[in-house]
């Protein structure tokens, strides 16, 4: 059950490497920046940013991730630069009290740190924003569902490089996960959270 008193804003991968001119640029990330920033500024102490952190070189990646980074070697930290992995400057401005969790894969749940932190804080509800709807946001949602969190997905604060899979993902979330997840606009979420 959604609980504004035990809620955190999980902002997924709003990073420079997706906002700026790189091969992984998400063209319409700029359209969701404002609602994401408003959520983070309104509840900075309840905001958690995740960062998708590529390896320094492809050789540091294991399994199929090594092949992935052989293909995308220009997106390794050695070539991209560590500064491009950071969250957007206007979001970095609220850290602290907001905090950052780094992850080497799509899901923020794999190593257990995020879930353990949220459990230690008594969190039961997650407001989720960020990108990409059909990759890292999807991984965050599926893990949160498995772990039993109530989820509010902020419709106008998520983005993808593909309109088609973004729309399909929203339809999937709304139909298949309606007991665990509600889709709402940023203004509605802020009103609910203030109430």
Helices and strands as residue ranges (DSSP letters): G 4-6, E 7-12, H 16-19, H 29-42, G 44-46, E 47-52, G 58-60, H 64-71, G 73-75, H 77-80, G 82-85, H 89-92, E 99-103, H 113-120, E 125-131, H 136-147, E 150-159, H 163-176, E 181-184, H 186-194
